Amino acid sequence: MRALDAGDCTERRITGGAAFEDPAGNHFEAFYGPVLSHRPAVLPTVSSFVTGDQGMGHVIVTAPDGPATFSF
């Protein structure tokens, strides 16, 4: 695990966070203190993607070693 540096945080518009990988090598980041603009997201390739107050929705990641991933 590594702490995100100031440049990473500025790019992600967050106060701080960390990057790490799960046992399968999938990259993850956890963060705190989002810098919010309170403007609707404008996505050039998707015209009807709406998440409301709940964020981005579901993500599915592969986990070939179930026990190691469960322990993680």
Distance bins in CASP14 RR format, pairs under 12 A and 6 or more apart:
PFRMAT RR
TARGET T0000
AUTHOR 0000-0000-0000
RMODE 2
METHOD distances of the structure
MODEL  1
1 17 0 0 0 0 1 0 0 0 0 0 0
1 18 1 0 1 0 0 0 0 0 0 0 0
1 19 1 0 0 1 0 0 0 0 0 0 0
1 20 1 0 1 0 0 0 0 0 0 0 0
1 21 0 0 0 0 1 0 0 0 0 0 0
1 22 0 0 0 0 0 1 0 0 0 0 0
1 27 0 0 0 0 0 1 0 0 0 0 0
1 28 0 0 0 0 1 0 0 0 0 0 0
1 29 0 0 0 0 0 1 0 0 0 0 0
1 30 0 0 0 0 1 0 0 0 0 0 0
1 72 0 0 0 0 0 1 0 0 0 0 0
2 8 0 0 0 0 1 0 0 0 0 0 0
2 17 0 0 0 0 1 0 0 0 0 0 0
2 18 1 0 0 1 0 0 0 0 0 0 0
2 19 1 0 1 0 0 0 0 0 0 0 0
2 20 1 0 0 1 0 0 0 0 0 0 0
2 21 0 0 0 0 0 1 0 0 0 0 0
2 27 0 0 0 0 0 1 0 0 0 0 0
2 28 0 0 0 0 0 1 0 0 0 0 0
2 29 0 0 0 0 0 1 0 0 0 0 0
2 30 0 0 0 0 0 1 0 0 0 0 0
3 9 0 0 0 0 1 0 0 0 0 0 0
3 14 0 0 0 0 0 1 0 0 0 0 0
3 15 0 0 0 0 0 1 0 0 0 0 0
3 16 1 0 0 1 0 0 0 0 0 0 0
3 17 1 0 0 1 0 0 0 0 0 0 0
3 18 1 0 1 0 0 0 0 0 0 0 0
3 19 0 0 0 0 1 0 0 0 0 0 0
3 20 0 0 0 0 0 1 0 0 0 0 0
3 29 0 0 0 0 0 1 0 0 0 0 0
3 30 0 0 0 0 0 1 0 0 0 0 0
3 31 0 0 0 0 0 1 0 0 0 0 0
3 32 0 0 0 0 0 1 0 0 0 0 0
4 10 0 0 0 0 1 0 0 0 0 0 0
4 11 0 0 0 0 1 0 0 0 0 0 0
4 12 1 0 0 1 0 0 0 0 0 0 0
4 13 0 0 0 0 0 1 0 0 0 0 0
4 14 1 0 0 1 0 0 0 0 0 0 0
4 15 0 0 0 0 1 0 0 0 0 0 0
4 16 1 0 1 0 0 0 0 0 0 0 0
4 17 1 0 1 0 0 0 0 0 0 0 0
4 18 1 0 0 1 0 0 0 0 0 0 0
4 19 1 0 0 1 0 0 0 0 0 0 0
4 20 0 0 0 0 0 1 0 0 0 0 0
4 28 0 0 0 0 0 1 0 0 0 0 0
4 29 1 0 0 1 0 0 0 0 0 0 0
4 30 0 0 0 0 1 0 0 0 0 0 0
4 31 1 0 0 1 0 0 0 0 0 0 0
4 32 0 0 0 0 0 1 0 0 0 0 0
4 33 0 0 0 0 0 1 0 0 0 0 0
5 11 0 0 0 0 1 0 0 0 0 0 0
5 12 0 0 0 0 0 1 0 0 0 0 0
5 14 0 0 0 0 0 1 0 0 0 0 0
5 16 0 0 0 0 1 0 0 0 0 0 0
5 17 0 0 0 0 1 0 0 0 0 0 0
5 18 0 0 0 0 0 1 0 0 0 0 0
5 19 0 0 0 0 0 1 0 0 0 0 0
6 12 0 0 0 0 0 1 0 0 0 0 0
6 14 0 0 0 0 0 1 0 0 0 0 0
6 15 0 0 0 0 0 1 0 0 0 0 0
6 16 0 0 0 0 1 0 0 0 0 0 0
6 17 0 0 0 0 0 1 0 0 0 0 0
7 13 0 0 0 0 0 1 0 0 0 0 0
7 14 0 0 0 0 0 1 0 0 0 0 0
7 16 0 0 0 0 0 1 0 0 0 0 0
7 17 0 0 0 0 0 1 0 0 0 0 0
8 14 0 0 0 0 1 0 0 0 0 0 0
8 15 0 0 0 0 0 1 0 0 0 0 0
8 16 0 0 0 0 1 0 0 0 0 0 0
8 17 1 0 0 1 0 0 0 0 0 0 0
8 18 0 0 0 0 1 0 0 0 0 0 0
8 19 1 0 0 1 0 0 0 0 0 0 0
8 29 0 0 0 0 1 0 0 0 0 0 0
8 31 0 0 0 0 1 0 0 0 0 0 0
9 15 1 0 0 1 0 0 0 0 0 0 0
9 16 1 0 1 0 0 0 0 0 0 0 0
9 17 1 0 0 1 0 0 0 0 0 0 0
9 18 0 0 0 0 0 1 0 0 0 0 0
9 19 0 0 0 0 0 1 0 0 0 0 0
9 29 0 0 0 0 0 1 0 0 0 0 0
9 31 0 0 0 0 1 0 0 0 0 0 0
9 32 0 0 0 0 0 1 0 0 0 0 0
9 33 0 0 0 0 1 0 0 0 0 0 0
9 34 0 0 0 0 0 1 0 0 0 0 0
9 35 0 0 0 0 1 0 0 0 0 0 0
10 16 0 0 0 0 0 1 0 0 0 0 0
10 35 0 0 0 0 1 0 0 0 0 0 0
11 17 0 0 0 0 0 1 0 0 0 0 0
11 29 0 0 0 0 0 1 0 0 0 0 0
11 31 0 0 0 0 0 1 0 0 0 0 0
11 35 0 0 0 0 0 1 0 0 0 0 0
12 18 0 0 0 0 0 1 0 0 0 0 0
12 19 0 0 0 0 0 1 0 0 0 0 0
12 29 1 0 0 1 0 0 0 0 0 0 0
12 30 0 0 0 0 0 1 0 0 0 0 0
12 31 1 0 0 1 0 0 0 0 0 0 0
12 32 0 0 0 0 0 1 0 0 0 0 0
12 33 0 0 0 0 0 1 0 0 0 0 0
12 34 0 0 0 0 1 0 0 0 0 0 0
12 35 0 0 0 0 1 0 0 0 0 0 0
13 31 0 0 0 0 1 0 0 0 0 0 0
13 33 0 0 0 0 1 0 0 0 0 0 0
13 34 1 0 0 1 0 0 0 0 0 0 0
13 35 1 0 1 0 0 0 0 0 0 0 0
13 36 0 0 0 0 1 0 0 0 0 0 0
13 37 1 0 0 1 0 0 0 0 0 0 0
13 39 0 0 0 0 0 1 0 0 0 0 0
14 29 0 0 0 0 1 0 0 0 0 0 0
14 30 0 0 0 0 1 0 0 0 0 0 0
14 31 1 0 1 0 0 0 0 0 0 0 0
14 32 1 0 0 1 0 0 0 0 0 0 0
14 33 1 0 1 0 0 0 0 0 0 0 0
14 34 1 0 1 0 0 0 0 0 0 0 0
14 35 1 0 0 1 0 0 0 0 0 0 0
14 36 0 0 0 0 0 1 0 0 0 0 0
15 31 1 0 0 1 0 0 0 0 0 0 0
15 32 1 0 1 0 0 0 0 0 0 0 0
15 33 1 1 0 0 0 0 0 0 0 0 0
15 34 1 0 0 1 0 0 0 0 0 0 0
15 35 1 0 0 1 0 0 0 0 0 0 0
15 36 0 0 0 0 0 1 0 0 0 0 0
16 29 0 0 0 0 1 0 0 0 0 0 0
16 30 0 0 0 0 1 0 0 0 0 0 0
16 31 1 0 1 0 0 0 0 0 0 0 0
16 32 1 0 1 0 0 0 0 0 0 0 0
16 33 1 0 0 1 0 0 0 0 0 0 0
16 34 0 0 0 0 1 0 0 0 0 0 0
16 35 0 0 0 0 0 1 0 0 0 0 0
17 28 0 0 0 0 0 1 0 0 0 0 0
17 29 1 0 0 1 0 0 0 0 0 0 0
17 30 1 0 0 1 0 0 0 0 0 0 0
17 31 1 0 1 0 0 0 0 0 0 0 0
17 32 1 0 0 1 0 0 0 0 0 0 0
17 33 0 0 0 0 1 0 0 0 0 0 0
17 34 0 0 0 0 0 1 0 0 0 0 0
18 27 0 0 0 0 0 1 0 0 0 0 0
18 28 0 0 0 0 1 0 0 0 0 0 0
18 29 1 0 0 1 0 0 0 0 0 0 0
18 30 1 0 1 0 0 0 0 0 0 0 0
18 31 1 0 0 1 0 0 0 0 0 0 0
18 32 0 0 0 0 1 0 0 0 0 0 0
19 25 0 0 0 0 0 1 0 0 0 0 0
19 26 0 0 0 0 0 1 0 0 0 0 0
19 27 1 0 0 1 0 0 0 0 0 0 0
19 28 1 0 0 1 0 0 0 0 0 0 0
19 29 1 0 1 0 0 0 0 0 0 0 0
19 30 0 0 0 0 1 0 0 0 0 0 0
19 31 0 0 0 0 1 0 0 0 0 0 0
20 26 0 0 0 0 1 0 0 0 0 0 0
20 27 1 0 0 1 0 0 0 0 0 0 0
20 28 1 0 1 0 0 0 0 0 0 0 0
20 29 1 0 0 1 0 0 0 0 0 0 0
20 30 1 0 0 1 0 0 0 0 0 0 0
20 31 0 0 0 0 0 1 0 0 0 0 0
20 72 0 0 0 0 1 0 0 0 0 0 0
21 27 1 0 1 0 0 0 0 0 0 0 0
21 28 1 0 0 1 0 0 0 0 0 0 0
21 29 0 0 0 0 0 1 0 0 0 0 0
21 61 0 0 0 0 0 1 0 0 0 0 0
21 68 0 0 0 0 0 1 0 0 0 0 0
21 69 0 0 0 0 0 1 0 0 0 0 0
21 72 0 0 0 0 1 0 0 0 0 0 0
22 28 1 0 0 1 0 0 0 0 0 0 0
22 29 0 0 0 0 0 1 0 0 0 0 0
22 61 1 0 0 1 0 0 0 0 0 0 0
22 62 0 0 0 0 1 0 0 0 0 0 0
22 63 1 0 0 1 0 0 0 0 0 0 0
22 64 0 0 0 0 0 1 0 0 0 0 0
22 65 0 0 0 0 1 0 0 0 0 0 0
22 66 0 0 0 0 0 1 0 0 0 0 0
22 68 0 0 0 0 1 0 0 0 0 0 0
22 69 1 0 0 1 0 0 0 0 0 0 0
22 70 0 0 0 0 0 1 0 0 0 0 0
22 71 0 0 0 0 0 1 0 0 0 0 0
22 72 1 0 1 0 0 0 0 0 0 0 0
23 61 0 0 0 0 0 1 0 0 0 0 0
23 62 0 0 0 0 0 1 0 0 0 0 0
23 63 1 0 0 1 0 0 0 0 0 0 0
23 64 0 0 0 0 1 0 0 0 0 0 0
23 65 1 0 1 0 0 0 0 0 0 0 0
23 66 0 0 0 0 1 0 0 0 0 0 0
23 67 0 0 0 0 1 0 0 0 0 0 0
23 68 1 1 0 0 0 0 0 0 0 0 0
23 69 1 0 1 0 0 0 0 0 0 0 0
23 70 0 0 0 0 1 0 0 0 0 0 0
23 71 1 0 0 1 0 0 0 0 0 0 0
23 72 1 0 1 0 0 0 0 0 0 0 0
24 61 1 0 0 1 0 0 0 0 0 0 0
24 62 1 0 0 1 0 0 0 0 0 0 0
24 63 1 0 1 0 0 0 0 0 0 0 0
24 64 1 0 1 0 0 0 0 0 0 0 0
24 65 1 0 0 1 0 0 0 0 0 0 0
24 66 0 0 0 0 1 0 0 0 0 0 0
24 68 0 0 0 0 1 0 0 0 0 0 0
24 69 1 0 0 1 0 0 0 0 0 0 0
24 70 0 0 0 0 0 1 0 0 0 0 0
24 72 0 0 0 0 1 0 0 0 0 0 0
25 61 0 0 0 0 1 0 0 0 0 0 0
25 62 0 0 0 0 1 0 0 0 0 0 0
25 63 0 0 0 0 1 0 0 0 0 0 0
25 64 0 0 0 0 0 1 0 0 0 0 0
25 65 0 0 0 0 0 1 0 0 0 0 0
25 68 0 0 0 0 0 1 0 0 0 0 0
25 69 0 0 0 0 0 1 0 0 0 0 0
25 72 0 0 0 0 0 1 0 0 0 0 0
26 59 0 0 0 0 1 0 0 0 0 0 0
26 60 0 0 0 0 0 1 0 0 0 0 0
26 61 1 0 1 0 0 0 0 0 0 0 0
26 62 1 0 0 1 0 0 0 0 0 0 0
26 63 0 0 0 0 1 0 0 0 0 0 0
26 64 0 0 0 0 0 1 0 0 0 0 0
26 65 0 0 0 0 0 1 0 0 0 0 0
26 69 0 0 0 0 1 0 0 0 0 0 0
26 72 0 0 0 0 0 1 0 0 0 0 0
27 61 0 0 0 0 1 0 0 0 0 0 0
28 59 0 0 0 0 1 0 0 0 0 0 0
28 61 0 0 0 0 1 0 0 0 0 0 0
28 69 0 0 0 0 0 1 0 0 0 0 0
28 72 0 0 0 0 0 1 0 0 0 0 0
34 55 0 0 0 0 0 1 0 0 0 0 0
36 53 0 0 0 0 0 1 0 0 0 0 0
36 55 0 0 0 0 0 1 0 0 0 0 0
38 53 0 0 0 0 0 1 0 0 0 0 0
40 49 0 0 0 0 0 1 0 0 0 0 0
40 50 0 0 0 0 1 0 0 0 0 0 0
40 51 0 0 0 0 0 1 0 0 0 0 0
40 52 0 0 0 0 1 0 0 0 0 0 0
41 47 0 0 0 0 0 1 0 0 0 0 0
41 48 0 0 0 0 0 1 0 0 0 0 0
41 49 1 0 0 1 0 0 0 0 0 0 0
41 50 0 0 0 0 1 0 0 0 0 0 0
41 51 0 0 0 0 1 0 0 0 0 0 0
41 52 0 0 0 0 1 0 0 0 0 0 0
41 55 0 0 0 0 1 0 0 0 0 0 0
41 56 0 0 0 0 1 0 0 0 0 0 0
42 49 0 0 0 0 0 1 0 0 0 0 0
43 49 1 0 1 0 0 0 0 0 0 0 0
43 50 0 0 0 0 0 1 0 0 0 0 0
43 51 0 0 0 0 0 1 0 0 0 0 0
43 56 0 0 0 0 0 1 0 0 0 0 0
46 56 0 0 0 0 0 1 0 0 0 0 0
49 55 0 0 0 0 0 1 0 0 0 0 0
49 56 0 0 0 0 1 0 0 0 0 0 0
49 57 0 0 0 0 1 0 0 0 0 0 0
50 56 0 0 0 0 0 1 0 0 0 0 0
50 57 0 0 0 0 0 1 0 0 0 0 0
51 57 1 0 0 1 0 0 0 0 0 0 0
51 58 0 0 0 0 0 1 0 0 0 0 0
61 69 0 0 0 0 1 0 0 0 0 0 0
61 72 0 0 0 0 0 1 0 0 0 0 0
62 69 0 0 0 0 1 0 0 0 0 0 0
63 69 1 0 1 0 0 0 0 0 0 0 0
63 70 0 0 0 0 1 0 0 0 0 0 0
63 71 0 0 0 0 0 1 0 0 0 0 0
63 72 0 0 0 0 1 0 0 0 0 0 0
65 71 0 0 0 0 1 0 0 0 0 0 0
65 72 0 0 0 0 1 0 0 0 0 0 0
66 72 0 0 0 0 1 0 0 0 0 0 0
END
